[in-house]
C-alpha cells in the first residue's frame, strides 16, 4: 500500500477520515503535516468514541486524533522489533520515521503476520458468551436460490456463510452456539452434524415463523446473562470483547452494532417551496447514516419482553426496552467492517470482500 493512501491532514473532516479508512481496509490513518512529518494517528476506535460521546459524525480529525503515536525510527528497524511492538502495544500499523520525523514507510499487522488467525489481536471474550444465529428465515431476497438451498448454507469461498460467521466468533473465543431453525432447517442441521468442529452447537426449532426476535423466547431458560444475536447473512469485523465491555459498563439491556454507511445520490436534488418555486439544487449530495447491522449483544432480562409463540421482530423488542425505561446503546463500526449477503449484489461483493475481514 502506498504511503499517501493512509496520510491525511489534521483538517480532514471525520466523515472523510471514515471514507479513507474504509478504502484502505486498515484500522489506522497517519496524521502528517505538509512535509509528511508525523503528527499523530487516528483509528476507527477514536472515531467511534467521538460518535458515542457526541452522538454526531460531524467534526474534524484535529479534535480527536492521538497526538502521541507509537512509531519506530528507520535506523532502529528490524522485523523482530516491529513484531514485538505490534504485539505488545496491540496496534495494527507501525509508522517508520527518518531522523527528521518524516514518515518513510509503515508496517501493518497483516504484512508481518499475514492471515495467521492465531496472531489475531482481538482479545478473548470474558467467559463463554453464547452466540445465537437466527437461521430460520426463508431468504426471500435471494430467491430463487433459496428455493433449493437455505440461506445459511449459501457458499462463499468453499464454506457456507453461516460457517464463516461462526469462524469469526471462534477466533474470539466463543465455544457455544445456538441456531434457530425453521425453513429447510433439516438441511442446516445435517450439514453441522456431518462436519468436524471444535465448538458446541445446539439447534432450536421454531414451529412457526416468529420474526427476527420471536424465537429468542425459546432460549429463555438456556441463557444465564449476556448473549450475542446475529442474523445468518451478516458478517462483521469487530472486537466483541470491547463491545461486551461497553455493553456491561453501560448497564445496557441491548447493544446494537451499527455501521456507518455513505450514500451518494447520483443526481442533483431539487428543493422547492409550495407552488414549485425552486429554493436550491444540491448537486449529488452525500449522506452518512448509522444503520442496523442485525448483530446485537443482549441481556437475558430482555427475553421477558418477548411474547410466547408470536411473531415479534427486533425493532419491537428495542422499542419495548426503551418504553420500559431501560438502556439500549449503539456501537458503531466502519462501512467496510460490515457485509450483508442478503441480496445478490451484496452476495457477489461479499465474495470479494471476505478476504479482508
Residue, then its C-alpha position, 0 to 999 in steps of 0.5 A: x500500500x502506498x504511503x499517501x493512501x493512509x496520510x491525511x491532514x489534521x483538517x480532514x473532516x471525520x466523515x472523510x477520515x471514515x471514507x479513507x479508512x474504509x478504502x484502505x481496509x486498515x484500522x489506522x490513518x497517519x496524521x502528517x503535516x505538509x512535509x509528511x512529518x508525523x503528527x499523530x494517528x487516528x483509528x476507527x476506535x477514536x472515531x467511534x468514541x467521538x460518535x458515542x460521546x457526541x452522538x454526531x459524525x460531524x467534526x474534524x480529525x484535529x479534535x480527536x486524533x492521538x497526538x502521541x503515536x507509537x512509531x519506530x525510527x528507520x535506523x532502529x528497524x528490524x522485523x523482530x522489533x516491529x513484531x514485538x511492538x505490534x504485539x505488545x502495544x496491540x496496534x495494527x500499523x507501525x509508522x517508520x520515521x527518518x531522523x527528521x520525523x518524516x514518515x518513510x514507510x509503515x508496517x501493518x499487522x497483516x504484512x508481518x503476520x499475514x492471515x495467521x488467525x492465531x496472531x489475531x489481536x482481538x482479545x478473548x471474550x470474558x467467559x463463554x458468551x453464547x452466540x445465537x444465529x437466527x437461521x430460520x428465515x426463508x431468504x426471500x431476497x435471494x430467491x430463487x436460490x433459496x428455493x433449493x438451498x437455505x440461506x445459511x448454507x449459501x457458499x462463499x469461498x468453499x464454506x457456507x456463510x453461516x460457517x464463516x460467521x461462526x469462524x469469526x466468533x471462534x477466533x474470539x473465543x466463543x465455544x457455544x452456539x445456538x441456531x434457530x431453525x425453521x425453513x429447510x432447517x433439516x438441511x442446516x442441521x445435517x450439514x453441522x452434524x456431518x462436519x468436524x468442529x471444535x465448538x458446541x452447537x445446539x439447534x432450536x426449532x421454531x414451529x412457526x415463523x416468529x420474526x427476527x426476535x420471536x424465537x429468542x423466547x425459546x432460549x429463555x431458560x438456556x441463557x444465564x446473562x449476556x448473549x450475542x444475536x446475529x442474523x445468518x447473512x451478516x458478517x462483521x469485523x469487530x472486537x466483541x470483547x470491547x463491545x461486551x465491555x461497553x455493553x456491561x459498563x453501560x448497564x445496557x439491556x441491548x447493544x446494537x452494532x451499527x455501521x456507518x454507511x455513505x450514500x451518494x445520490x447520483x443526481x442533483x436534488x431539487x428543493x422547492x417551496x409550495x407552488x414549485x418555486x425552486x429554493x436550491x439544487x444540491x448537486x449529488x449530495x452525500x449522506x452518512x447514516x448509522x444503520x442496523x447491522x442485525x448483530x446485537x449483544x443482549x441481556x437475558x432480562x430482555x427475553x421477558x419482553x418477548x411474547x410466547x409463540x408470536x411473531x415479534x421482530x427486533x425493532x419491537x423488542x428495542x422499542x419495548x426496552x426503551x418504553x420500559x425505561x431501560x438502556x439500549x446503546x449503539x456501537x458503531x463500526x466502519x462501512x467496510x467492517x460490515x457485509x450483508x449477503x442478503x441480496x445478490x449484489x451484496x452476495x457477489x461483493x461479499x465474495x470479494x470482500x471476505x478476504x479482508x475481514 
